[in-house]
């Protein structure tokens, strides 16, 4: 095929996917391609997929149809977790030309020239996940105020509901030195905030990779990484995207509490407040340890925002188990919940478990925890009204407004000022608006940052 001039991207899923899409985009840019908006009718469309929810197939098909409406002659390439798990299924989607697995997606340009328009059938390049051994660094830039910096990939945990180890392989990490270098590159681009991303970032180990089924020695761990990043000039804030409670150690918590640049914000997956369910899920902690982590964070940082992932409707979850979780979360000093409705995933132990919870019951439980989350978020916001906190300003979807997040992850809205976009400044938190966000009365001052 003739070398196309334009490429467009569509990303489904997590912050890690966004970092990888951005890095793939730079590969195209370095090769002379011009990135355009999805709606502009590109010559090549790259769709980066997710496998966390059961809507992966539906979403992928919808995006492919939209791409071909913008340009019926476009070449469509699908990468990401769903592409690794079900490559042949994706290849059968009308309009898909190329499917790349986890080991192949960063070599996408090697496959582009071989694309052929075989109607109804795509070319698959997706090796076995055990072949994925190396860590490939990535970070996002250009589409957001903050950058998502990938520091770790894959997972060695065997949670019974999760397909990520099947889609991304074993846990492996970047080196501290390379992460710091990337952070400095991001700082040179004018970005003020970096979010550290990965599948299980608390499992970070300096330069670990999978070599013939063995591991290189961990010469540095997650605490060493964040200590090094805290010294990077030019970045005002670092956030830890998500960290397992058993890996969110007292040492990590204590360091964040006194650090110069790490935001007082932790997101720790809980999944269930029932120890019975945690055992069925093969999680590596009990709820008592989770409560201890929350108490330790709040004792050192009372203003800290704590987010929680939780799953409702897992096989074997009785009404008593759910109410146990509900009560545990209600009484826990956390700030918001990400509530996921359990969905059966092929090739996972949970899909074969007894005690299936009816779909309607799963939805009811999701709604109950979603309402609880809104109550907790509102209470957390109200606790900080009248205070002055630092905000990183960004564009708002609504004309005449700009938004942003405080260091402790309170979302604010205020009248638009073009000079303030991507700037950090202290603001006074005044009141909650109808959308549940915090309005600010005035900017106290614009410091030199």
Sine and cosine of phi, psi and omega as CSV:
sin_phi,cos_phi,sin_psi,cos_psi,sin_omega,cos_omega
0.00,0.00,0.47,-0.88,0.05,-1.00
-0.94,0.33,0.54,-0.84,-0.02,-1.00
-0.91,0.42,0.88,-0.48,0.01,-1.00
-0.96,0.28,0.33,-0.94,-0.07,-1.00
-0.98,-0.18,-0.32,0.95,-0.10,-1.00
-0.73,-0.68,0.49,-0.87,0.01,-1.00
-0.62,-0.79,0.59,-0.81,0.05,-1.00
-0.75,-0.66,0.45,-0.89,-0.09,-1.00
-0.81,-0.59,0.53,-0.85,0.12,-0.99
-0.68,-0.74,0.81,-0.59,-0.08,-1.00
-0.91,-0.41,0.79,-0.61,0.12,-0.99
-0.95,-0.32,0.63,-0.78,0.14,-0.99
0.96,-0.27,-0.63,-0.77,-0.32,-0.95
-1.00,-0.03,0.06,-1.00,0.04,-1.00
-0.88,0.48,-0.55,0.83,0.03,-1.00
-0.88,0.47,-0.67,0.74,0.05,-1.00
-0.89,0.47,-0.63,0.77,0.01,-1.00
-0.90,0.44,-0.64,0.77,0.01,-1.00
-0.90,0.43,-0.64,0.77,-0.04,-1.00
-0.96,0.29,-0.61,0.79,0.07,-1.00
-0.86,0.50,-0.68,0.73,-0.01,-1.00
-0.89,0.46,-0.66,0.75,0.01,-1.00
-0.93,0.37,-0.62,0.78,0.08,-1.00
-0.89,0.45,-0.61,0.79,0.05,-1.00
-0.87,0.49,-0.60,0.80,0.02,-1.00
-0.94,0.35,-0.49,0.87,0.10,-0.99
-0.88,0.47,-0.70,0.71,0.04,-1.00
-0.91,0.43,-0.68,0.74,0.00,-1.00
-0.87,0.49,-0.69,0.72,0.00,-1.00
-0.90,0.43,-0.42,0.91,0.00,-1.00
-1.00,0.01,0.05,1.00,0.08,-1.00
0.99,-0.16,0.09,1.00,0.03,-1.00
-0.98,0.17,0.41,-0.91,0.03,-1.00
-0.94,-0.35,0.87,-0.50,0.02,-1.00
-0.98,0.17,0.73,-0.68,0.01,-1.00
-0.81,-0.59,0.23,-0.97,0.06,-1.00
-0.92,0.39,0.46,-0.89,-0.06,-1.00
-0.83,0.56,-0.59,0.81,-0.09,-1.00
-0.98,0.18,-0.11,0.99,-0.15,-0.99
-0.99,0.10,-0.11,0.99,0.00,-1.00
0.99,0.13,0.92,0.40,-0.06,-1.00
-0.98,0.22,0.29,-0.96,0.11,-0.99
-0.97,0.24,-0.56,0.83,0.04,-1.00
-0.77,-0.64,0.71,-0.71,0.13,-0.99
-0.92,-0.40,0.76,-0.66,0.07,-1.00
-0.91,-0.41,0.86,-0.51,-0.01,-1.00
-0.94,-0.34,0.89,-0.46,0.01,-1.00
-0.99,-0.15,0.89,-0.45,-0.20,-0.98
-0.98,-0.21,0.23,-0.97,0.00,-1.00
-0.83,-0.56,0.38,-0.92,0.03,-1.00
-0.81,-0.59,0.16,0.99,-0.13,-0.99
-0.94,0.35,-0.62,0.78,-0.03,-1.00
-0.96,-0.29,0.20,-0.98,0.00,-1.00
-0.99,0.12,0.10,0.99,0.02,-1.00
-0.99,-0.11,0.16,0.99,-0.10,-1.00
-0.85,0.53,-0.72,0.69,-0.03,-1.00
-0.90,0.44,-0.73,0.69,-0.03,-1.00
-0.88,0.47,-0.70,0.72,0.00,-1.00
-0.90,0.43,-0.68,0.73,-0.02,-1.00
-0.88,0.48,-0.73,0.69,0.01,-1.00
-0.87,0.50,-0.66,0.75,-0.01,-1.00
-0.90,0.44,-0.69,0.72,-0.01,-1.00
-0.91,0.42,-0.65,0.76,0.02,-1.00
-0.88,0.47,-0.70,0.72,0.03,-1.00
-0.87,0.49,-0.67,0.74,0.01,-1.00
-0.89,0.45,-0.67,0.75,0.01,-1.00
-0.87,0.49,-0.71,0.71,-0.05,-1.00
-0.96,0.30,-0.39,0.92,0.12,-0.99
-0.93,0.37,-0.59,0.81,0.01,-1.00
-0.95,0.30,-0.56,0.83,0.06,-1.00
-0.44,-0.90,0.99,-0.16,-0.05,-1.00
-0.87,0.49,-0.34,0.94,-0.01,-1.00
-1.00,-0.10,0.08,1.00,-0.06,-1.00
-0.93,0.37,0.47,-0.88,0.15,-0.99
-1.00,-0.05,0.73,-0.68,-0.07,-1.00
-0.91,-0.42,0.82,-0.57,0.00,-1.00
-0.89,-0.46,0.75,-0.66,0.00,-1.00
-0.90,-0.43,0.79,-0.61,0.02,-1.00
-0.78,-0.63,-0.02,-1.00,0.11,-0.99
0.98,-0.22,-0.12,-0.99,-0.14,-0.99
-0.88,0.48,-0.70,0.72,-0.01,-1.00
-0.91,0.42,-0.56,0.83,0.03,-1.00
-0.91,0.41,-0.55,0.84,0.03,-1.00
-0.96,0.27,-0.62,0.79,-0.08,-1.00
-0.97,0.23,-0.63,0.78,-0.10,-1.00
-0.69,-0.72,0.87,0.49,-0.08,-1.00
-0.89,0.45,-0.66,0.75,-0.04,-1.00
-0.93,0.37,-0.59,0.81,0.03,-1.00
-0.89,0.45,-0.69,0.73,0.01,-1.00
-0.92,0.38,-0.63,0.78,0.00,-1.00
-0.87,0.50,-0.43,0.90,0.00,-1.00
-0.99,0.13,-0.12,0.99,0.05,-1.00
-0.94,0.35,0.82,-0.58,-0.01,-1.00
-0.82,0.58,0.79,-0.61,0.03,-1.00
0.98,-0.19,-0.26,0.97,0.02,-1.00
-0.98,0.18,0.80,-0.60,-0.04,-1.00
-0.98,-0.20,-0.48,0.88,-0.10,-0.99
-0.51,-0.86,0.71,-0.70,0.06,-1.00
-0.84,-0.54,0.82,-0.57,-0.04,-1.00
-0.88,-0.48,0.74,-0.67,0.02,-1.00
-0.99,0.14,-0.12,-0.99,-0.10,-1.00
-0.89,0.46,-0.59,0.81,-0.04,-1.00
-0.99,0.14,-0.24,0.97,-0.12,-0.99
-0.96,-0.28,-0.33,0.94,-0.18,-0.98
-0.89,0.45,-0.50,0.87,0.01,-1.00
-1.00,0.10,0.02,1.00,0.16,-0.99
-0.93,-0.36,0.49,0.87,-0.11,-0.99
-0.83,0.56,-0.60,0.80,-0.03,-1.00
-0.92,0.39,-0.43,0.90,0.03,-1.00
-0.92,0.40,-0.42,0.91,-0.08,-1.00
-0.99,-0.15,-0.29,0.96,-0.13,-0.99
-0.86,0.50,-0.70,0.71,-0.08,-1.00
-0.91,0.41,-0.29,0.96,-0.02,-1.00
-1.00,-0.06,0.06,1.00,-0.02,-1.00
-0.91,0.42,0.70,-0.71,0.09,-1.00
-0.73,-0.68,0.61,-0.79,-0.03,-1.00
-0.99,0.14,0.99,0.16,0.10,-0.99
-1.00,-0.09,0.97,-0.23,-0.13,-0.99
-0.80,0.59,0.77,-0.64,0.10,-1.00
0.99,0.17,-0.02,1.00,-0.03,-1.00
-0.62,-0.79,0.78,-0.63,0.00,-1.00
-0.98,-0.21,0.31,-0.95,0.06,-1.00
-1.00,0.01,0.74,-0.68,-0.06,-1.00
-0.94,-0.33,0.78,-0.62,0.14,-0.99
-0.76,-0.65,1.00,0.08,-0.05,-1.00
-0.61,-0.79,0.98,-0.19,-0.01,-1.00
-0.97,0.22,0.04,-1.00,0.05,-1.00
-0.91,0.41,0.60,-0.80,-0.06,-1.00
-0.89,0.45,-0.45,0.89,0.03,-1.00
-0.92,0.40,-0.26,0.96,0.05,-1.00
-0.98,0.20,-0.23,0.97,-0.02,-1.00
-0.99,0.12,0.96,-0.27,-0.12,-0.99
-0.86,-0.51,-0.51,0.86,-0.12,-0.99
-1.00,-0.01,0.45,-0.90,0.15,-0.99
-1.00,-0.03,0.75,-0.66,0.07,-1.00
-0.91,-0.42,0.89,-0.46,-0.07,-1.00
-0.97,0.26,0.41,-0.91,-0.03,-1.00
-0.34,-0.94,0.48,-0.88,0.18,-0.98
-0.42,-0.91,0.46,-0.89,-0.02,-1.00
-1.00,-0.05,0.51,-0.86,0.06,-1.00
-0.32,-0.95,0.59,-0.81,0.16,-0.99
0.97,-0.25,-0.42,0.91,-0.05,-1.00
-0.92,-0.40,-0.03,1.00,-0.04,-1.00
-0.57,-0.82,0.34,-0.94,0.06,-1.00
-0.92,0.38,-0.54,0.84,0.00,-1.00
-0.95,-0.31,0.28,-0.96,0.03,-1.00
-0.91,-0.41,0.67,-0.74,0.10,-0.99
-0.99,-0.10,0.90,-0.44,-0.08,-1.00
-0.95,-0.31,0.90,-0.44,-0.01,-1.00
-0.98,0.21,0.81,-0.59,0.00,-1.00
-0.86,-0.51,-0.24,0.97,-0.09,-1.00
-0.44,-0.90,0.40,-0.91,0.01,-1.00
-0.55,-0.83,0.35,-0.94,0.03,-1.00
0.95,0.31,0.09,-1.00,-0.02,-1.00
-0.41,-0.91,0.67,-0.74,0.05,-1.00
-0.99,-0.14,-0.07,1.00,0.02,-1.00
-0.96,0.28,0.45,-0.89,-0.08,-1.00
-0.86,-0.51,0.74,0.67,0.04,-1.00
-0.86,0.51,0.70,-0.71,-0.19,-0.98
-0.95,0.32,-0.24,0.97,-0.04,-1.00
-0.98,-0.18,-0.10,1.00,-0.29,-0.96
-0.96,-0.29,0.68,-0.74,0.05,-1.00
-0.98,-0.22,-0.03,1.00,-0.10,-1.00
-0.86,0.52,-0.68,0.73,0.05,-1.00
-0.86,0.51,-0.52,0.86,0.04,-1.00
-0.96,0.28,-0.47,0.88,-0.06,-1.00
-1.00,-0.06,-0.45,0.89,-0.10,-0.99
-0.83,-0.55,-0.16,0.99,0.08,-1.00
1.00,0.08,-0.25,-0.97,-0.08,-1.00
-0.96,0.27,0.35,-0.94,-0.02,-1.00
-0.92,0.40,0.73,-0.69,0.05,-1.00
-0.46,-0.89,0.38,-0.92,-0.18,-0.98
-0.67,-0.74,0.29,-0.96,0.18,-0.98
-0.98,0.19,0.05,-1.00,0.14,-0.99
-1.00,-0.05,0.41,-0.91,0.07,-1.00
-0.84,0.54,-0.69,0.72,-0.06,-1.00
-0.88,0.48,-0.67,0.74,-0.03,-1.00
-0.95,0.31,-0.61,0.79,0.06,-1.00
-0.88,0.47,-0.69,0.72,0.02,-1.00
-0.89,0.46,-0.67,0.74,0.04,-1.00
-0.87,0.48,-0.68,0.73,0.03,-1.00
-0.91,0.43,-0.63,0.78,0.04,-1.00
-0.88,0.47,-0.63,0.78,0.04,-1.00
-0.92,0.39,-0.61,0.79,0.08,-1.00
-0.88,0.48,-0.68,0.73,0.01,-1.00
-0.90,0.43,-0.66,0.75,0.04,-1.00
-0.87,0.49,-0.64,0.76,0.02,-1.00
-0.90,0.43,-0.37,0.93,0.04,-1.00
-0.99,0.12,-0.06,1.00,0.05,-1.00
1.00,-0.05,0.12,0.99,0.01,-1.00
-0.97,0.22,0.67,-0.74,-0.05,-1.00
-0.99,-0.12,-0.44,0.90,-0.09,-1.00
-0.77,-0.64,0.68,-0.73,0.06,-1.00
-0.86,-0.51,0.74,-0.67,0.11,-0.99
-0.96,-0.27,0.86,-0.50,0.02,-1.00
-0.97,0.23,0.81,-0.58,-0.08,-1.00
-0.81,-0.58,0.32,-0.95,0.04,-1.00
0.18,-0.98,-0.05,-1.00,0.06,-1.00
-0.99,0.13,-0.67,0.74,-0.02,-1.00
-0.56,-0.83,0.96,0.27,-0.22,-0.98
-0.93,0.37,-0.39,0.92,0.06,-1.00
-0.91,0.42,-0.30,0.95,0.02,-1.00
-1.00,0.03,0.17,0.99,0.01,-1.00
-0.78,0.62,0.71,-0.71,0.10,-0.99
-0.60,-0.80,0.77,-0.64,-0.19,-0.98
-0.77,0.64,0.97,-0.25,0.11,-0.99
0.93,0.37,0.40,0.92,-0.03,-1.00
-0.95,0.32,0.60,-0.80,0.08,-1.00
-0.53,-0.85,0.21,-0.98,0.00,-1.00
-0.99,-0.12,0.87,-0.50,-0.01,-1.00
-0.79,-0.62,0.94,-0.33,0.01,-1.00
0.77,0.64,0.68,0.73,0.07,-1.00
0.98,0.20,0.02,1.00,0.02,-1.00
-0.91,-0.42,0.00,-1.00,-0.04,-1.00
-0.81,-0.58,0.55,-0.84,0.23,-0.97
-0.96,0.26,0.42,-0.91,-0.05,-1.00
-0.94,0.33,0.65,-0.76,0.08,-1.00
-0.98,0.20,0.95,-0.31,0.02,-1.00
-1.00,-0.03,-0.26,0.97,0.06,-1.00
-0.53,-0.85,0.48,-0.88,-0.06,-1.00
-0.84,-0.54,-0.11,-0.99,-0.12,-0.99
-0.87,0.50,-0.64,0.77,0.01,-1.00
-0.88,0.48,-0.60,0.80,0.03,-1.00
-0.92,0.39,-0.60,0.80,0.01,-1.00
-0.90,0.44,-0.76,0.65,-0.07,-1.00
-0.94,0.33,-0.51,0.86,0.09,-1.00
-0.90,0.43,-0.64,0.77,0.03,-1.00
-0.93,0.36,-0.66,0.75,-0.02,-1.00
-0.92,0.40,-0.49,0.87,-0.01,-1.00
-0.88,0.47,-0.27,0.96,-0.01,-1.00
-0.99,-0.13,0.01,1.00,-0.04,-1.00
-0.97,0.25,0.90,-0.44,0.03,-1.00
-0.96,0.28,0.53,-0.84,0.07,-1.00
0.99,-0.13,-0.36,0.93,0.10,-1.00
-0.98,-0.18,0.84,-0.54,-0.03,-1.00
-0.99,0.13,-0.53,0.85,-0.06,-1.00
-0.65,-0.76,0.64,-0.77,0.26,-0.97
-0.88,-0.47,0.63,-0.77,0.14,-0.99
-0.85,-0.53,0.57,-0.82,0.11,-0.99
-1.00,-0.07,0.90,-0.44,-0.15,-0.99
-0.89,0.45,-0.76,0.65,-0.01,-1.00
-0.28,-0.96,0.64,-0.77,-0.01,-1.00
-0.59,-0.81,0.70,-0.71,-0.01,-1.00
-0.89,0.46,0.63,-0.78,-0.05,-1.00
-0.87,0.49,-0.55,0.84,0.02,-1.00
-0.96,0.29,-0.28,0.96,0.04,-1.00
-0.97,-0.23,-0.15,0.99,0.07,-1.00
-1.00,0.08,0.98,0.19,-0.16,-0.99
-0.97,0.23,0.25,-0.97,0.08,-1.00
-0.85,0.53,-0.57,0.82,0.01,-1.00
-0.90,0.43,-0.68,0.73,0.04,-1.00
-0.90,0.43,-0.72,0.69,-0.02,-1.00
-0.88,0.48,-0.72,0.69,-0.02,-1.00
-0.89,0.46,-0.61,0.79,0.00,-1.00
-0.92,0.39,-0.72,0.69,0.01,-1.00
-0.86,0.51,-0.60,0.80,-0.04,-1.00
-0.88,0.48,-0.50,0.86,-0.05,-1.00
-0.90,-0.43,0.14,0.99,-0.09,-1.00
-0.96,0.27,0.28,-0.96,0.01,-1.00
-0.99,0.12,-0.52,0.85,-0.21,-0.98
-0.80,-0.59,-0.24,0.97,-0.04,-1.00
-0.99,0.12,0.79,-0.61,-0.08,-1.00
-0.94,0.33,0.57,-0.82,0.06,-1.00
-0.97,0.24,0.97,0.26,-0.09,-1.00
-0.43,-0.90,0.88,-0.47,0.06,-1.00
-0.86,-0.50,0.65,-0.76,0.16,-0.99
-0.85,-0.52,0.93,-0.38,-0.07,-1.00
-0.87,-0.50,0.86,-0.51,0.06,-1.00
-0.93,0.37,0.76,-0.65,0.09,-1.00
-0.97,-0.23,-0.76,0.65,0.00,-1.00
0.97,0.23,-0.68,0.73,0.08,-1.00
-0.40,-0.91,0.56,-0.83,0.09,-1.00
-1.00,-0.07,0.16,0.99,0.04,-1.00
-0.96,-0.28,0.84,-0.55,0.03,-1.00
-0.89,0.45,-0.50,0.86,0.06,-1.00
-0.88,0.47,-0.71,0.70,0.00,-1.00
-0.94,0.34,-0.61,0.79,0.03,-1.00
-0.87,0.50,-0.61,0.79,0.05,-1.00
-0.93,0.38,-0.67,0.74,0.04,-1.00
-0.89,0.45,-0.54,0.84,0.01,-1.00
-0.99,0.16,-0.18,0.98,-0.09,-1.00
0.87,0.50,0.64,0.77,0.13,-0.99
-0.97,0.25,0.38,-0.93,-0.15,-0.99
-0.98,-0.20,0.57,0.82,0.00,-1.00
-0.30,-0.95,0.23,-0.97,0.17,-0.99
-0.95,-0.32,0.23,-0.97,-0.06,-1.00
-0.91,0.42,-0.43,0.90,0.03,-1.00
-0.89,0.45,-0.64,0.77,0.05,-1.00
-0.91,0.42,-0.65,0.76,0.02,-1.00
-0.87,0.50,-0.71,0.70,0.01,-1.00
-0.88,0.48,-0.61,0.79,0.04,-1.00
-0.89,0.45,-0.66,0.76,0.02,-1.00
-0.89,0.46,-0.70,0.72,0.02,-1.00
-0.88,0.47,-0.71,0.71,-0.01,-1.00
-0.89,0.46,-0.64,0.77,0.02,-1.00
-0.91,0.41,-0.69,0.72,0.03,-1.00
-0.87,0.50,-0.74,0.67,-0.07,-1.00
-0.94,0.34,-0.48,0.88,0.03,-1.00
-0.93,0.37,-0.56,0.83,0.00,-1.00
-1.00,-0.04,-0.49,0.87,-0.04,-1.00
-0.67,-0.74,0.98,0.18,-0.03,-1.00
-0.85,0.53,-0.43,0.90,-0.02,-1.00
-1.00,0.06,-0.03,1.00,-0.12,-0.99
-0.93,0.37,0.64,-0.77,0.10,-0.99
-1.00,0.02,0.74,-0.68,0.02,-1.00
-0.81,-0.59,0.87,-0.49,0.06,-1.00
-0.97,-0.23,0.45,-0.90,-0.12,-0.99
-0.72,-0.69,0.74,-0.67,0.22,-0.98
-1.00,-0.04,0.69,-0.73,0.05,-1.00
-0.57,-0.82,0.52,-0.85,-0.02,-1.00
-0.90,-0.44,0.74,-0.67,0.08,-1.00
-0.93,-0.37,0.52,-0.86,0.08,-1.00
0.99,0.14,0.32,0.95,0.06,-1.00
-0.90,0.44,0.57,-0.82,-0.01,-1.00
-0.79,0.61,0.74,-0.67,-0.01,-1.00
1.00,-0.02,-0.08,1.00,0.00,-1.00
-0.98,0.20,0.96,-0.28,0.06,-1.00
-0.99,0.15,0.14,-0.99,0.07,-1.00
-0.88,0.48,-0.62,0.79,0.03,-1.00
-0.89,0.45,-0.66,0.75,0.03,-1.00
-0.89,0.46,-0.69,0.72,-0.01,-1.00
-0.90,0.44,-0.70,0.72,0.01,-1.00
-0.91,0.42,-0.50,0.86,0.10,-0.99
-0.88,0.47,-0.71,0.70,0.06,-1.00
-0.90,0.44,-0.71,0.70,-0.03,-1.00
-0.85,0.52,-0.74,0.68,-0.01,-1.00
-0.90,0.43,-0.63,0.78,0.02,-1.00
-0.88,0.47,-0.72,0.70,-0.01,-1.00
-0.94,0.34,-0.61,0.80,0.02,-1.00
-0.86,0.52,-0.65,0.76,-0.07,-1.00
-1.00,0.02,-0.11,0.99,-0.05,-1.00
-1.00,0.07,0.64,-0.77,-0.05,-1.00
-0.99,0.11,0.93,0.37,0.04,-1.00
-0.90,-0.44,0.24,-0.97,-0.23,-0.97
-0.97,-0.25,-0.48,0.88,0.02,-1.00
-0.27,-0.96,0.29,-0.96,0.01,-1.00
-0.84,-0.55,0.60,-0.80,0.29,-0.96
-0.97,-0.25,0.94,-0.35,-0.12,-0.99
-0.98,-0.19,0.84,-0.55,0.02,-1.00
-0.92,-0.40,0.72,-0.69,0.12,-0.99
-1.00,0.08,0.82,-0.57,-0.02,-1.00
-0.84,0.53,0.71,-0.70,0.11,-0.99
-0.75,-0.67,0.64,-0.77,-0.04,-1.00
-0.92,0.40,0.74,-0.67,0.02,-1.00
-0.87,-0.50,0.79,-0.61,0.01,-1.00
-0.85,0.53,0.55,-0.84,0.05,-1.00
0.92,0.38,0.37,0.93,0.12,-0.99
-0.90,-0.43,0.57,-0.82,0.01,-1.00
-0.85,0.53,-0.57,0.82,-0.05,-1.00
-0.89,0.46,-0.51,0.86,-0.03,-1.00
-0.90,0.43,-0.32,0.95,-0.02,-1.00
-0.98,-0.22,0.04,1.00,-0.08,-1.00
-0.98,0.20,0.45,-0.89,0.07,-1.00
-0.99,0.16,0.13,-0.99,0.05,-1.00
0.98,0.18,0.64,0.76,0.00,-1.00
-0.89,0.46,0.74,-0.67,0.02,-1.00
-1.00,-0.02,0.79,-0.61,0.01,-1.00
-0.82,0.57,0.56,-0.83,-0.06,-1.00
-0.84,0.54,-0.70,0.72,-0.02,-1.00
-0.88,0.47,-0.59,0.81,0.02,-1.00
-0.93,0.36,-0.62,0.78,0.07,-1.00
-0.86,0.51,-0.70,0.72,-0.02,-1.00
-0.91,0.42,-0.64,0.77,0.02,-1.00
-0.89,0.46,-0.68,0.73,0.00,-1.00
-0.92,0.39,-0.61,0.79,0.07,-1.00
-0.86,0.51,-0.72,0.70,-0.02,-1.00
-0.88,0.47,-0.66,0.76,0.01,-1.00
-0.88,0.47,-0.69,0.72,0.00,-1.00
-0.96,0.28,-0.50,0.86,0.06,-1.00
-0.91,0.42,-0.66,0.75,0.06,-1.00
-0.90,0.44,-0.68,0.74,0.05,-1.00
-0.87,0.50,-0.65,0.76,0.01,-1.00
-0.87,0.50,-0.71,0.71,-0.01,-1.00
-0.90,0.44,-0.61,0.79,0.05,-1.00
-0.90,0.44,-0.67,0.74,-0.01,-1.00
-0.93,0.37,-0.66,0.75,0.02,-1.00
-0.89,0.46,-0.70,0.71,0.00,-1.00
-0.89,0.46,-0.68,0.74,0.02,-1.00
-0.89,0.46,-0.67,0.74,0.01,-1.00
-0.89,0.46,-0.69,0.72,0.03,-1.00
-0.89,0.46,-0.71,0.70,-0.05,-1.00
-0.88,0.47,-0.52,0.85,0.02,-1.00
-0.88,0.48,-0.40,0.91,-0.11,-0.99
-0.96,-0.29,0.04,1.00,0.06,-1.00
-0.89,0.45,0.65,-0.76,-0.06,-1.00
1.00,-0.02,-0.19,0.98,0.02,-1.00
-1.00,0.02,0.28,-0.96,0.12,-0.99
-0.94,-0.35,0.82,-0.57,-0.01,-1.00
-0.68,-0.73,0.39,-0.92,0.00,-1.00
-0.98,0.22,0.70,-0.72,-0.01,-1.00
-0.80,-0.59,0.67,-0.74,0.16,-0.99
-0.99,-0.16,0.90,-0.43,-0.12,-0.99
-1.00,0.08,0.57,-0.82,0.03,-1.00
-0.55,-0.83,0.18,-0.98,-0.02,-1.00
-0.92,0.39,0.50,-0.87,0.02,-1.00
-0.95,-0.32,0.44,-0.90,0.05,-1.00
-0.95,0.31,-0.36,0.93,-0.03,-1.00
-0.99,-0.16,0.75,-0.66,-0.03,-1.00
-0.88,0.48,0.65,-0.76,0.03,-1.00
1.00,0.02,-0.04,1.00,0.01,-1.00
-0.82,-0.57,0.42,-0.91,0.25,-0.97
-0.76,-0.65,0.37,-0.93,-0.04,-1.00
-0.78,-0.62,-0.05,-1.00,0.02,-1.00
0.12,-0.99,0.10,-1.00,0.03,-1.00
-0.83,-0.55,0.65,-0.76,0.14,-0.99
-0.95,0.32,0.14,-0.99,0.05,-1.00
-0.84,0.54,-0.59,0.81,0.00,-1.00
-0.99,-0.15,0.53,0.85,0.28,-0.96
0.92,0.40,0.60,0.80,0.17,-0.99
-1.00,-0.06,0.81,-0.58,-0.02,-1.00
-0.99,0.11,0.77,-0.64,-0.01,-1.00
-0.88,-0.47,0.38,-0.93,0.13,-0.99
-0.74,-0.68,0.63,-0.78,-0.03,-1.00
-0.41,-0.91,0.34,-0.94,0.01,-1.00
-0.83,0.56,0.59,-0.80,-0.09,-1.00
-0.92,0.39,0.71,-0.70,0.12,-0.99
-0.66,-0.75,0.95,-0.31,-0.09,-1.00
-0.85,0.52,-0.44,0.90,-0.02,-1.00
-0.96,0.28,-0.26,0.97,-0.08,-1.00
-0.99,-0.11,-0.17,0.99,-0.04,-1.00
-0.90,0.44,0.76,-0.66,-0.06,-1.00
0.91,0.42,0.45,0.89,0.11,-0.99
-0.91,-0.41,0.51,-0.86,0.10,-0.99
-0.98,-0.21,0.73,-0.68,0.03,-1.00
-0.43,-0.90,0.50,-0.87,0.07,-1.00
-0.97,0.23,0.67,-0.74,0.04,-1.00
-0.73,-0.68,0.39,-0.92,0.09,-1.00
-1.00,-0.07,0.78,-0.62,-0.01,-1.00
-1.00,0.07,0.88,-0.47,-0.20,-0.98
-0.98,-0.20,-0.86,0.52,-0.13,-0.99
-0.44,-0.90,0.31,-0.95,0.14,-0.99
-1.00,0.06,0.66,-0.75,0.06,-1.00
-0.99,-0.13,-0.08,-1.00,-0.08,-1.00
-0.91,0.42,-0.41,0.91,0.00,-1.00
-1.00,0.07,-0.05,1.00,0.00,-1.00
1.00,0.07,0.15,0.99,0.06,-1.00
-0.99,-0.13,0.24,-0.97,-0.08,-1.00
-0.99,-0.12,0.76,-0.65,0.10,-1.00
-1.00,0.00,0.55,-0.84,0.03,-1.00
-0.91,-0.43,0.67,-0.74,-0.04,-1.00
-0.98,0.18,-0.63,0.77,-0.05,-1.00
-0.35,-0.94,0.37,-0.93,0.15,-0.99
-1.00,0.00,0.84,-0.54,-0.07,-1.00
-0.90,0.44,-0.76,0.66,0.02,-1.00
-0.23,-0.97,0.37,-0.93,0.06,-1.00
-0.95,-0.30,0.99,-0.16,-0.06,-1.00
-0.96,0.28,0.30,-0.95,0.12,-0.99
-0.99,0.12,0.91,-0.41,-0.07,-1.00
-0.90,-0.44,0.00,0.00,0.00,0.00
